[in-house]
Amino acid sequence: MQLTVLDPNNPDQTFPSVKQALREPDGLLAVGGCLSKKRLLTAYRHGIFPWYNPGEPILWWSPNPRLVLFPEKLIISSSLRKTLRKNIFSVTFDQAFNDVIARCAAPRKDTAGTWITPEISIAYNDLYRAGYAHSVEVWLGDELVGGLYGVALGQVFFGESMFHTRTDASKVAFASLVQQLDIWGFRVVDCQVHTPHLASFGAEQINRADFIKLLTEFCSCPSESTW
């Protein structure tokens, strides 16, 4: 099947149906286009996200199955509960978005590079200024030691990336976020693809068609979030 090539100068161009996504590599749907606010928000509403390596064209994905976490089903391990009770870290929201995405973009010990290109950073900072992208920051004193960022639409949060420089800091960020999202009435956290780390929090795989139904129902529903 030939991939749809998106016009970088036309953010109004529609995505193909996610049913047309490739099985191998799983979920690859389209190539090209742009990272404008309109293009990105359209993608998220339809269960699509960008992921590509430096030097590649923009690649758009909608894998099947999809990993999601329903906030009320969050699992916090006993060891993480002990960490949370000790109040070693403090947690904030939307206080250092640019720093969080920069830390997420930094090379990891087990990888040579990063998928968070300068263009990605600029695009999501634009979404942050527009009120759609959000960050969670974990602090040890005045030092930023962990965090994550993603996009919120209605009652759905689309997670993108996280980082930590201290043990458990990213876990604290994720658990704190999901607990707050539950209070705010969010119904779904999109975790994209399966990892044992996210599964340990209670994330589960569902059929892509069921995921799209959830987006149709909840992306336009108001939440009680204040960020």
C-alpha positions, 0 to 999 in steps of 0.5 A, spaced: 500 500 500 502 506 498 503 511 503 499 518 503 504 524 502 501 530 506 502 537 503 507 541 507 503 547 505 496 545 506 494 543 514 487 543 512 489 536 507 485 530 511 489 524 513 487 518 510 483 513 514 487 510 520 484 503 517 489 504 512 495 504 516 500 499 515 501 493 519 509 493 518 511 497 520 505 497 525 501 504 524 505 508 519 499 512 516 502 518 512 509 521 510 510 529 510 506 535 511 507 540 517 507 540 524 502 546 525 498 547 531 492 545 526 495 539 523 497 536 530 491 537 533 487 534 527 492 528 528 491 527 535 483 527 535 484 522 529 488 517 533 495 519 530 501 522 532 508 524 529 514 520 530 520 520 526 528 521 526 532 527 525 533 527 517 527 523 516 521 526 513 515 527 518 512 520 519 505 519 522 502 513 526 496 510 528 498 503 531 494 497 532 493 495 538 493 502 542 496 502 549 491 506 554 490 508 561 484 509 564 485 514 570 481 510 575 485 504 574 492 507 575 496 502 579 501 505 584 506 500 586 508 499 594 515 502 593 512 508 589 507 509 594 513 509 599 517 514 595 510 518 594 509 518 602 516 521 603 515 527 600 522 527 597 520 530 591 515 536 589 511 536 583 508 542 579 504 543 572 506 547 566 511 551 570 517 549 566 515 546 559 521 548 555 525 545 560 522 539 560 521 538 553 529 540 552 530 534 557 526 529 554 530 531 547 537 530 551 540 523 549 539 517 553 544 512 556 542 507 551 540 511 545 545 515 540 540 520 539 533 523 540 526 523 536 525 530 539 528 534 533 528 542 534 522 542 529 518 538 534 520 542 540 518 549 537 511 545 535 510 543 542 512 549 545 507 553 540 501 548 543 503 549 550 502 557 549 496 555 545 493 552 552 494 544 549 500 542 551 502 541 558 508 539 562 509 535 569 515 537 573 518 533 578 523 537 583 528 535 588 529 542 591 530 547 586 533 542 581 528 539 575 530 531 576 524 529 572 518 530 568 513 529 562 509 532 557 503 531 552 497 534 549 490 535 552 484 535 548 477 535 552 477 529 557 483 525 553 491 526 555 496 524 550 502 522 553 509 524 549 515 523 552 518 523 559 525 523 563 528 523 569 535 524 572 533 521 579 530 514 581 523 514 581 522 521 578 519 520 572 514 515 575 512 520 580 511 525 575 506 520 571 503 517 577 501 525 580 499 526 573 494 521 572 491 522 579 490 529 578 487 527 571 482 523 575 480 528 579 479 533 573 474 528 570 479 525 564 477 519 561 483 516 557 490 517 557 493 515 551 500 511 552 501 510 544 505 503 544 506 498 549 512 498 554 512 494 560 514 500 564 507 503 562 503 497 563 506 496 570 501 502 572 495 499 569 496 501 562 492 496 557 492 495 550 485 496 546 483 495 539 484 501 535 477 502 533 475 502 540 480 507 541 478 512 536 471 511 539 473 513 545 476 519 542 470 521 538 466 521 545 471 524 549 476 529 546 470 534 545 467 533 552 469 539 557 474 537 563 475 541 570 482 542 569 486 548 571 493 546 570 
